[in-house]
Amino acid sequence: MSNQDRIRNWRKRRSTRHVDGEAAEAEALSSAAAGQLGARPDWRGAGDVIDVLTGVLDALASAPRESVASRRRIYEALESELDAKLAREGAQPGRADFQRRQLRMVTRLLEIDIRAGVDVLMTGYAPATLDTDDARLTDGFERREQQRKQQEARDARRLASREDIAHEIALSSHEKREVALLREQLSGIRARQHGAQPGTLQSRLASIAPLLRFQLHVLQNESRVALLWSVVGPAVLLSLISSLYFLMGTHYVLGMDVPTFSLLGATTWIMFRQVVFRTSTSYVSARGLINLESVTPLAIALVQGCLFIVIYLGVYAILIGVGHALGLITLPVRWSGAIVYVVMMGCASVAMGLIFGSIATRWRFFLRLAPVIERCLEMFSSVFFVTEQLPEQYRQYFLWSPFAHGMQLLRSSYFASYTSQDASFAYFITALVFLCVLGVAMERLARPHVQPM
């Protein structure tokens, strides 16, 4: 055996003896600390900081503590024993973390005083900032527990909504009796109102009329200015569009007088805009009504959209009647055709509102972009002009918009002197059906993510 092998073996034996000695010393310290813990089995149970302090002081008094390393071994033994006790009891993660933090806080304050020369084993000793630090630690624990419970409640509601099941919460016996009584009363009221079973199509259709009455009450009590603006707004936009044509010396556009031409574009598009925004925002914001059985987000959006379509049909009647009395507006050639195209544009706006609202349930900031999208659509939807006024090479870009076809078909039905050569009825109907199907499909996909308030 060479000298190098002898030296290597000697170093190996020395390191083994050193490790075994440290392990024996740590085991002795742990046993001493465990003995103290066994003598006081409940010193951490209630989370009282005085009990924690007493337990640590007892462990320090029963084991060597002259050096920092010795005291650190005592602290580590105490923490290991605490982890074992928490594992045996199956403590909640939040409570376990709080008790570990409390033990570390006490050991930190003790170590500061020991290094400052304070006799920590004298009778009545307590660190100066013990109560303050413990109060801050307890407040933080209580806040985290409250946030955890709130998050668990939100997750449970979200899961119940996604799985389309009832969300149940724990109730006391007194609350259970009250809920049973309330359920019995509600069932009796529902039975007297109509015979539809809850959850059926008949019960959902029966909720349309109450929703409509509710929205009318909201408009009457909170949105009188909005109702007034529904008449003033189209008149203002009508004046702006007409003034542009009058400044250019134009009084007729392809045989259509400018005031009536502007009225059809301004009023129809303001209706389109209002229905889109009202439908999309009601789909997201009117979540309190979803708590009512048989009320769905789709029903809320449809009621809101149909209500504003009816309102703007009344606005049309007022503007056309007043304008014709003043000699500014001509009457339509075919009333039925004009009304049908206005309603079809309203249906398209409801479908767009459903699409916007469905996207907003997953991307909350989408509705901030909705006005920008609406302005872009307005430029390509024959509001201010018809495609026959444009050069031939640019018409194809505007005719991609189905709303441009709808607006030009509306004007063709209204005026006897104008028949659109570019608008396609088949394209408009196909696009309208596609938008409606897409809106209903997206609403069905987004419905599990609409949380009741």
PyMOL commands that set and color helices and strands:
alter all, ss='L'
color gray80, all
select helices_A, chain A and resi 3-39+49-61+68-89+93-115+130-163+173-193+201-206+208-222+224-247+258-285+287-291+297-325+335-362+366-379+387-389+392-398+402-414+425-449
alter helices_A, ss='H'
color red, helices_A
select strands_A, chain A and resi 252-253+256-257
alter strands_A, ss='S'
color yellow, strands_A
deselect
rebuild
show_as cartoon
